[in-house]
């Protein structure tokens, strides 16, 4: 995974989340729930690390903003 740069956390409310789950379906559900609550980078590529259980993905989020809603 790439390094977290200063830009990613340059001000309060910006976060980087590394999420590990048992499988891709669970990981997708977690990311979908985050997207409903905050403005996020959306689904990221899923990684599998040989010798480690589960799958991992990184999501960037702005917890100060809620996602745009459509009516």
C-alpha positions in Angstrom: 0.0 0.0 0.0 1.2 3.5 -0.8 2.4 5.8 2.0 0.0 8.1 3.6 1.0 11.6 2.5 0.5 14.9 4.4 -2.2 15.9 1.9 -4.4 12.9 3.0 -4.5 14.2 6.6 -3.7 17.9 6.1 -6.5 19.2 8.2 -8.9 18.0 11.0 -11.6 15.8 9.7 -9.6 14.0 7.0 -8.9 10.4 7.7 -7.3 7.3 6.1 -8.8 4.0 6.9 -7.1 0.7 6.2 -9.9 -1.9 6.5 -9.3 -5.6 6.8 -12.2 -8.1 6.5 -12.6 -11.9 6.2 -13.8 -11.6 2.5 -14.4 -9.1 -0.3 -18.2 -9.1 0.2 -17.8 -8.0 3.9 -15.3 -5.4 2.9 -17.6 -4.0 0.2 -20.5 -3.8 2.7 -18.3 -1.8 5.2 -17.2 0.6 2.5 -20.8 1.1 1.4 -21.8 1.9 4.9 -19.0 4.5 5.2 -20.1 6.1 1.9 -23.6 6.6 3.3 -22.2 8.5 6.3 -19.2 10.5 5.0 -17.7 11.7 1.8 -15.2 9.0 0.8 -12.8 8.0 -2.0 -15.2 5.1 -2.7 -14.2 1.5 -3.2 -10.5 1.0 -3.5 -8.6 -2.0 -4.9 -8.7 -5.0 -2.6 -5.4 -6.5 -1.5 -4.6 -10.0 -0.4 -1.3 -10.4 1.5 0.1 -14.0 1.3 0.3 -15.5 4.7 -2.3 -13.2 6.2 -5.9 -13.8 6.7 -8.6 -11.8 4.9 -8.5 -8.9 2.5 -7.5 -5.3 2.9 -8.5 -2.0 1.3 -7.8 1.7 2.0 -10.4 4.4 2.0 -9.9 8.1 2.3 -12.7 10.0 4.0 -13.7 13.5 5.0 -15.8 13.0 8.1 -16.9 16.7 8.1 -19.0 16.2 5.0 -21.9 13.9 4.3 -22.2 12.5 0.8 -24.3 14.3 -1.8 -27.9 13.0 -1.9 -30.0 12.8 -5.0 -33.7 13.5 -4.9 
